[in-house]
Amino acid sequence: MALSEVLAEDDVPAWLVGSLGRWRMDFSYKRFCQMTFVDAVEAVERCVRSHGFIVERAHDIQARLASKGFKIQPLRIYELQFASEEPPFTGIDGEFRRCRVQVYVEGDAVFVSAIRSTVLMDADDDSPGCFEEIEHRVADLVDEIAGQDTTERNSST
């Protein structure tokens, strides 16, 4: 049974409905990078602070799995936390300020991506502004790392 058969149109969150009325779930924000994996990793480490984040942990998944005898394409996961107390973050628990950014190779292409924080938001949450602001800042971060122009996306939001 399709999701559209179960939910009435009014019950569907905005993030589920596509631009043409199709059902979709965009759980991540992903951009192609026109640089090497190493350059993309350096760009993450160089750009996070300018977007209000700090790196809590960096995981080199390729190296960790290689030490156990598994070979995979390069993959680095950064656990970030938004460091500001400015609104809408005043009084918001640290768990809600966290996000992850991934840099990875798929085939011959390098990508940078992040899970959309609004997807993780509970429908009854009383602080949607926090999730939306983090998602917006993470998207700007991903775009900057990938060398994308954020002007067009920011003018439509």
Secondary structure as GFF3:
##gff-version 3
##sequence-region A 1 157
A	DSSP	alpha_helix	3	6	.	.	.	ID=ss1
A	DSSP	three_ten_helix	9	11	.	.	.	ID=ss2
A	DSSP	three_ten_helix	14	16	.	.	.	ID=ss3
A	DSSP	beta_strand	28	33	.	.	.	ID=ss4
A	DSSP	alpha_helix	37	47	.	.	.	ID=ss5
A	DSSP	three_ten_helix	49	51	.	.	.	ID=ss6
A	DSSP	beta_strand	53	60	.	.	.	ID=ss7
A	DSSP	alpha_helix	61	66	.	.	.	ID=ss8
A	DSSP	beta_strand	75	82	.	.	.	ID=ss9
A	DSSP	three_ten_helix	94	97	.	.	.	ID=ss10
A	DSSP	beta_strand	98	106	.	.	.	ID=ss11
A	DSSP	beta_strand	109	115	.	.	.	ID=ss12
A	DSSP	alpha_helix	117	120	.	.	.	ID=ss13
A	DSSP	alpha_helix	128	146	.	.	.	ID=ss14
A	DSSP	alpha_helix	151	156	.	.	.	ID=ss15
###
